[in-house]
Amino acid sequence: MSRFWWVSFEQKFWKRLMGEECDVVNLIVLGVISWSAVFLLMRKMLSKRTFEFSNRIVSTIHAILAVTLASLSVEDWSCPVCPLASTSSPKQRQALGVTVAYFIYDLLCCLFDDRFSFDNALHHLVGILGLGAGLAFQKCGSEQVAALFITEISSPFLHARELLKEVGYRETNLNLAADIAFAVIFSIARMVGGPYLTFVTLSANNPLLIKATALGLQLVSAFWFYKIVKMIKYKLTKTRKKVGLPSASASPSLQTAKLD
């Protein structure tokens, strides 16, 4: 009797596990198809615009959707990263699955773009590996969703900078406002929220791969923060020159990239 109970329990367990895995895989496959379809639609509607312009619109849509899904998955806003090292909830897996699908789509776009970026492709591979590990282990959903929120909250302003340039608003006050908004939100999210999230992720009982991904992401964020500070200093210097104010030495502007 006890053996029959154990066999029945084991069958139900594996059936449920495989069902959850299939759901995630289906979500990712459907997501890749959906993001690709949106991109093709943008290309058709905006045929006079560049490949990158359409791709950045898709990236902006993803950023807004990712932040929304991440916010909806938070169980307790008094402690957004709680419970630590816990089993991922269905809402958390959904948010992560949508983003993994987007990363796969965007990685494919990198291969077809005229200006191939090795750094961007490598970044996407690391993102797929890190989020995929969380989905595979079905752990640390709170930490990964928090990381998703932190990394994507500034992305709409990042893409707005480049979209405005292509439609003729380069070197305007509107473009400068997008630059400053991006820099402020990026700095607060990545250099205030980021270190705290990295600390709690490394302190909790998470898989080594998840900890390594968290540390790597924070190091990359620090590198981009340094470049963003130089970019803003350069932009403000140019603005001061236009109005005839004394300025400091100019610094090179930020290279266009996706900092997801």
Buried (B, 14 or more C-beta within 10 A) or exposed (E): EEEEEEEEEEEEEEEEEEEBEEBBEEBBEEBBEBBBEBBEEBBEEEEEBBBBBBBBBBBBBBBBBBBEBBBEBBBEEEEBBBBBBBEBBEBBBBBBBBBBBBBBBBBBBBEEBEEEBEEBBEBBEBBBBBBBBBBEBBBBBBBBBBBBBBBBBBBBBBBBBBBBBEEEBEEEEEBBBBBBBBBBBBBBBBBEBBEEBBEBBBEBEBBEBBBBBBEEBBEBBEEBBEBBBBBBBBBBBBBEEEEEEEBEEBBEBBEBBBBB
